[in-house]
Amino acid sequence: MPNVSNYYFGTAIIFLIAGIMIGLHMSITHSYAPAGAHAHINLLGWVTMSLFGTYLALNPHKAAWQLARIQYYIYTAGVLVMTPSLYLLLSGYTGVEPLVAISSLVTFAGVILFAYIIFRKA
């Protein structure tokens, strides 16, 4: 399996663990304000990263491109910053809103790069 696929799967499982911990925290405290962050960390972190890793595992010639590794780092950085800052924003810390916006754009750039990887002929 390509290294970048392993990176995606390893990172995805860490995000799944974080998502479960957030869900447990919300349940224990009966505070559901950050539910959107819980959803984002599970969908962008666990699900999407697993799908990216699977696609690259099934297409090792695309995983071998340097762009695939660059895309991994950009997308991961975006999700890594966006999800905790979104958690804080939804919990009432409005000062992090610009950080949520910027990291959302970084995450989106990672998605656009992945689309390029998919559609580029090679």
C-alpha positions in Angstrom: 0.0 0.0 0.0 1.3 3.5 -0.8 2.7 5.5 2.1 0.3 8.3 1.6 -2.6 5.9 2.0 -1.1 4.7 5.3 -0.8 8.4 6.3 -4.5 8.9 5.5 -5.7 5.8 7.4 -3.5 6.6 10.4 -4.7 10.2 10.6 -8.3 9.1 10.0 -8.3 6.8 13.0 -6.9 9.5 15.2 -9.8 11.8 14.0 -12.3 9.1 14.7 -11.0 8.7 18.3 -11.2 12.5 18.7 -14.7 12.5 17.3 -15.9 9.8 19.6 -14.3 11.6 22.6 -16.2 14.8 21.6 -19.4 12.9 21.3 -18.9 11.3 24.7 -18.1 14.7 26.2 -21.3 16.2 24.8 -23.3 13.3 26.1 -21.9 13.4 29.5 -22.2 17.1 29.9 -25.5 17.4 28.0 -23.9 20.3 26.1 -24.7 19.8 22.4 -23.6 23.2 21.1 -20.5 21.9 19.5 -22.3 19.1 17.6 -21.3 20.7 14.3 -17.6 20.3 15.2 -18.3 16.7 16.2 -19.9 16.1 12.7 -17.0 17.8 10.9 -14.3 15.9 12.7 -16.0 12.6 11.9 -16.9 13.4 8.3 -13.9 15.4 7.2 -11.4 13.6 9.5 -12.6 9.9 9.6 -14.8 9.4 6.6 -13.2 11.7 3.9 -9.6 10.8 4.9 -10.5 7.1 4.7 -11.9 7.6 1.3 -8.9 9.5 0.1 -6.6 6.8 1.5 -8.7 4.1 -0.2 -8.7 5.9 -3.6 -4.9 6.3 -3.5 -4.4 2.7 -2.4 -6.5 1.6 -5.4 -4.5 4.0 -7.7 -0.9 3.6 -6.6 0.4 5.4 -9.7 -1.5 8.6 -8.5 -0.3 8.0 -4.9 3.3 8.1 -6.2 2.9 11.7 -7.4 4.5 14.3 -5.1 1.3 16.2 -5.4 -0.6 13.4 -3.5 1.7 13.9 -0.5 1.4 17.7 -0.7 -2.4 17.4 -0.9 -2.3 15.2 2.2 -0.5 17.8 4.2 -2.7 20.7 3.1 -5.9 18.9 3.7 -4.8 17.5 7.1 -3.5 20.9 8.2 -6.9 22.4 7.3 -8.9 19.8 9.2 -6.5 19.8 12.1 -7.0 23.5 12.6 -10.6 23.9 11.5 -12.2 21.2 13.8 -10.9 22.4 17.2 -11.4 26.1 16.2 -15.0 25.2 15.1 -15.5 23.5 18.4 -14.4 26.6 20.2 -16.6 28.9 18.0 -19.7 26.8 18.6 -18.9 26.7 22.3 -19.1 30.5 22.4 -15.5 31.7 21.7 -16.3 34.0 18.8 -12.8 35.3 18.5 -11.7 32.1 16.6 -14.1 32.8 13.7 -11.4 34.1 11.4 -9.4 30.9 12.1 -12.4 28.8 11.2 -12.8 30.7 8.0 -9.1 30.4 7.0 -8.8 26.8 7.9 -12.0 26.0 6.0 -10.5 27.5 2.9 -7.3 25.5 3.4 -9.4 22.3 3.8 -11.3 23.2 0.6 -8.0 23.8 -1.2 -7.0 20.2 -0.2 -10.3 18.9 -1.7 -9.7 20.8 -4.9 -6.2 19.3 -5.1 -7.6 15.9 -4.6 -10.1 16.5 -7.4 -7.2 17.4 -9.6 -5.4 14.2 -8.7 -8.5 12.2 -9.6 -9.1 13.9 -12.9 -5.5 14.3 -14.1 -4.6 11.8 -16.7 -1.5 9.7 -16.1 
